[in-house]
């Protein structure tokens, strides 16, 4: 699971066998979320992140969106 970024206690990563649409997974203390970043930044699911953690994750995805997308293309074509 390639880690893209660790910030604010959140880990942003891809799984090794990802699929479209482009998205990232976010982990914080065993809690998980999936955030789509391809056409817009939106939460696909949240499994336990607190509201503030999820808001921080979405804001971080907005800020690093282009970097995450470029990394996706490098890894998955």
Secondary structure, 3 states (H helix, E strand, C coil): CCEEEEECCEEEECCCCCCCCCEEEEEECCEEEEEECCCCCEEEEEEECCHHHHHHHHHHHHHHHHHHHHHHHHHHC
